[in-house]
Amino acid sequence: MAGEPVERRLAAILAADVVGYSQSMEQDEAGTLTALRMRWRDVVRPLIAQYHGRLVKMMGDGVLVEFSSAVNAVQCAAELQERMADANKNRPEAQAIVLRIGINVGDVIVEGTFTPTN
C-alpha cells in the first residue's frame, strides 16, 4: 500500500544451483534425486547452519540462503564447493553434482515470517 513504511535490512544472499541438472535428470532421474537429497542433507544444510544462514527458498536443483554476514556467506560458499568436490571423488564425472554459486549483498524487504518445510 502506498505510503506505508517498508522494513528493510542488509543481507547477503547465496544462490546455488546444480550445473547440468536437467541433463542429469534425463539420464538417471532416480539416481540424480537420490544423490541430490543426500547432498542437501549431508553437506548443504549442515553448512547453512554452521555459517548461520537462513534457508529462504529451495527449488528442485537450487537454494536461496540469507546471511546477515557477507563473510559467512562467502565462507559457506567456499566450503560448499570444497565439500561437493570431495563428495564427487567417488562418482563418475557424468554423475557428479556440481554447484554454481553466486552471492549478492544488498537490502532485502522484510515481509512476514518464512519457515521452510523441507
Summary of the structure (lengths in Angstrom):
residues: 118
radius of gyration: 16.0
end to end distance: 31.7
largest distance: 56.8
contacts: 303
relative contact order: 0.27
helix: 43%
strand: 29%
